[in-house]
Amino acid sequence: YIGCHRILSDAPFALLFWAAVCASLRARGGSPWWLLAAAALAVGALTVRIPGVMTVGPMAIGLLLDRTERISRKRLIILGCGLLAVAAGSLGLFYLLGRHVSETTPLYAESLAMPVLDMLRQLGQGLTAFPYAMAEMLTGQKGFIVFGLLATACLVIGGAFSWTRGRRMPIACVVLNVAGLAVVGGANAVRSRYLLPVLPFIAYLTIEGLMAVTWVVAWRVKRRPRGLAPLITATAFVVFAVGFNAPRLLRNATYYSYLSHTPRYYDVIRHGR
């Protein structure tokens, strides 16, 4: 899904979300106006796609958990609580609007009202589907489960490494986002298109884990590993992922750019191809 028209519904939210992330990072050590900018961008992102609360909320929690030495703890608390308030307020507003317009309870609210055992079952199904989503995100192909499992292992290692060094927002955002999607929608919700907004975090943590594993292996083999070994491995991983995705991405970009000027485009969209 990640290389075709199906991500178009998530791409605008992803752009606004990452603009909010950048503003949040600037707000941690800069002008308080960046906090207002982050809040405004978060509101814009959630207006575009309210299910994005599964991403904005975890980002805010990750800021609260961050332990970066050079950043004021008070500033992080203000920033995290401010974004959490934005996420909660937007979710409540759209819940009321949904109830008013459709006179039914929104799906996510119904999911949260499920029995605990059903939530755990949904969570387990979603976590089981995550390696498949990882494989599709990084290779652009379905079925590379072995690669997906290895990438997931590197993601876990990179997350643990990042957590111990105080950079906790990336792993908190990924874990809580995947868990939230799984609880609400099970395996069907843990797909590459829905993980698009946190893909940069996933790539960063996976590369961190791969570099850590490379360093440990090199140290055990040579006892004095070269400093470039992890960097070379990470570069090879990026080249591998880009090499897998680039042909399909270019093909789909050309294909859909051409089809968008013809009636057949709407037939393709209608049939979900």
Phi, psi and omega in degrees: 000334194288346181252017184228191186293344184293340180276356184297330179287338181259337184298315178300318177298318182300319180296315179292323179297317181287333171295321177293322177298315179297318178295324179294320179295323177290325182291338181296330182225011183237212184291143176300341179297334178294330176295317177295322178296317179298318180296317180296318179293323177295318177298317178298318180297317181288332175292322178292320183207099185295331174300346176296353175299336176292348179251317181293317179301308177301326177297318179296318178296321178298323177295323178294329182273346184300145181229042178290126189297322187278358183253135179298131179297321180298319180295320179296320179296315179298316181295312182296315180294323178297315180289326175297320178296320178298314181297314181294317179297317179296318179298316179297318180297312182290333174296314179295319178296318179298318178295322182290319185282312186263345182058027175227161178282129178303153185302318183295327178290323177296322180296320181289344179268003180291157173299155184300320181297322177293322176298317180295323178295315177299318180298316179298318178296319180294318179294325177295326181280346186299315178301326176295318178295321177299315180298318181291322180295319188271338181246343183075008182233156176264150172098356180277062188294325179297315177296321178297320179293318179295318179294322178295320177298318177295323177298317179296316180296315179296323177295318179295319179296315180294322180296315182293337179268006175092351179272083191260346182297315182301309183290323178297318180296315181294310184298312182291326178295312179296317180297318179296315178299319182295316181296320183284318188233001180067210183296329182294336182271340181268079180232163184299323183293325180281341178267002181306316181299329181260009181303318177300321176297317180298315180296317180300312183291324178296317178293320176302314180295319179297319178294321178295316179296317179300318180296316181296314180296315180297322180293321180289328181280312186253348184067333177229075183292148176288145182295338182276349184302309178298322181295318179297317179297316179297319178297319178298321179296315180297316179298320179298311182294316180294320179298324178290319188274328188302311181301315181292321180297315179295320180297314181291323179298315178293317184298309184283332174296320178289314183295332183297345179261007182232156177298335183296335180304316182288331174293321179295314179298318183296325181267003175069029182275000000 
